[in-house]
Amino acid sequence: MRKILIAAGVGAFLAATPAVAEEWDFVLINMTGNRIAEVEVAPASSARWQTQKHDPELKRMPFPAGARQTISFDRDANACLFDIRTKFADGTMGLWSRINLCDNSYVTIRYTNGAPTFIGN
């Protein structure tokens, strides 16, 4: 009986523990025509922005149009759709919404007829 109570207690504790964020990354390809100074990522429509983590072995910001950069962040274990926000070197901002980062390890951002668009692969 005691073993059952201990097992039940452990199970209840694990169920009550919040989901742990895991480090995640993707490659961002900058086809916007602008130099990117900063990248932030948030679960879609949440506004819980987190700035890209900087790995000393990775390139630093800003990165020019036509370049690619590995973007690292902490992913909520339950989220796959993310918004990506950029700050460009000229101070302007860009926003790309509802990108599935679970299924796409490369994301190309651009503007098409003035609107932010992306291609995931």
Backbone hydrogen bonds, N-H to C=O, Kabsch-Sander energy under -0.5 kcal/mol:
donor,donor_aa,acceptor,acceptor_aa,energy
5,L,1,M,-2.1
6,I,2,R,-2.4
7,A,3,K,-2.5
8,A,4,I,-2.4
9,G,5,L,-2.3
10,V,6,I,-2.5
11,G,7,A,-2.4
12,A,8,A,-2.4
13,F,9,G,-2.2
14,L,10,V,-2.6
15,A,11,G,-2.1
16,A,12,A,-1.6
17,T,13,F,-1.0
22,E,75,R,-2.5
24,W,73,F,-3.1
26,F,71,I,-1.7
27,V,105,S,-3.0
28,L,26,F,-0.6
28,L,69,Q,-3.2
29,I,27,V,-0.5
29,I,107,V,-3.1
30,N,28,L,-0.6
30,N,67,A,-2.7
31,M,29,I,-1.0
31,M,109,I,-2.4
36,I,63,F,-2.6
37,A,35,R,-0.5
37,A,87,K,-2.8
38,E,87,K,-1.8
40,E,85,R,-2.8
41,V,50,Q,-2.3
42,A,83,D,-2.0
44,A,81,L,-2.6
46,S,43,P,-2.1
49,W,47,A,-1.1
50,Q,41,V,-1.8
52,Q,39,V,-2.1
53,K,72,S,-2.8
55,D,53,K,-0.6
58,L,55,D,-2.0
63,F,36,I,-2.0
66,G,30,N,-4.7
67,A,64,P,-1.9
69,Q,28,L,-2.2
71,I,26,F,-3.4
72,S,53,K,-0.6
72,S,70,T,-0.5
73,F,24,W,-2.6
75,R,22,E,-3.5
75,R,73,F,-0.6
79,A,76,D,-2.0
82,F,99,I,-2.5
83,D,42,A,-3.1
84,I,96,W,-3.1
85,R,40,E,-2.7
86,T,94,G,-2.5
87,K,38,E,-2.4
88,F,86,T,-0.5
88,F,92,T,-3.2
89,A,35,R,-2.7
91,G,88,F,-2.4
94,G,86,T,-2.1
96,W,84,I,-2.9
99,I,82,F,-3.4
100,N,98,R,-0.5
101,L,80,C,-2.6
101,L,99,I,-1.1
102,C,80,C,-0.5
104,N,100,N,-0.9
105,S,103,D,-0.5
107,V,27,V,-3.0
108,T,119,I,-3.0
109,I,29,I,-2.5
109,I,107,V,-0.6
110,R,117,T,-2.3
111,Y,31,M,-0.5
112,T,115,A,-2.9
113,N,111,Y,-0.5
115,A,112,T,-1.8
117,T,110,R,-2.8
119,I,108,T,-2.0
121,N,106,Y,-2.5
